[in-house]
Amino acid sequence: MYPSLTPPRQVKIGDAAAFAGITPRAIRHYHEIGLLPEPERGGDGRRRYGYDDMTRLLWIRKMADAGISLDDMRAAFGEARDEAGDEALDQAPDIESVLSRLEETLAAQEAAIKRRRAAVQRLQAVGSPLGLLSELVTDRLSHLPPGALRPSDLDALLVTERIFGPLGAAIQAGTFIVLATHPDLRAEEDRLEAAEAALDDGVEPDDPRVEELAVQRCAHQMALNQAIEAAGLDAAEEKIFEIYDADLKGEEGTEMSAAAAITKMPYNFSPARMRCVELAGRLFGEALADAHSADS
């Protein structure tokens, strides 16, 4: 003998949500955004859902599982409203264009996941945080023993990469290679950094110490350049330019311009220290020009 069950003609929102595998809150949201027409309320003031409502909820659940957004569902079901906002336009569901956009979105997500997986693999192979820098930079530093680079070195490379891109950071890496392999140059670098940090707001920009320190910084930069050339790192830089040019894939316009980036990176340098930096840069440029003139 078969059981005699009489299905209800309409159900309450809790039963509708349970059958569709969603929550009453989700159903109320569908009403709010016009995805599901709001049914009439019963004598007790509660909404009652019929067969058509339930099939719509099931289709919504299936489309959500496929990754289709609520906005795209609304467009697919044709639940648009005219400019007056008082007339619903019922159209047959047509999701072909939605599925095409979804396919493009999924392809982009897959590419992003592939990039993230590659980044994780690099972190595992190279180590953190060095592995977070561009491959162009980490490849140049890969021969250094663990701990050879200081956290401040990695910070500087991170900032340089943001402002001048991977190529600028890869060139700057040559300086840190020399500092990591020449204790005397590292000691002088530490001394100069401490002296420059002492140029606080209590030091006037025209203080004689500013110019003296700028001259010392220039001499140190020249010594670093000589060490870079002696180690053959300058020749390696030419290959870096070739590699970088070959690896460019139309991404040049995706980064912030160097001018814009520089104005947004705070350093909190005093006027005296800024003058020291500017003066040292000018002296270094003149020294390089004189050296090139002598070689030619």
Summary of the structure (lengths in Angstrom):
residues: 296
radius of gyration: 32.8
end to end distance: 108.2
largest distance: 109.6
contacts: 741
relative contact order: 0.06
helix: 67%
strand: 3%
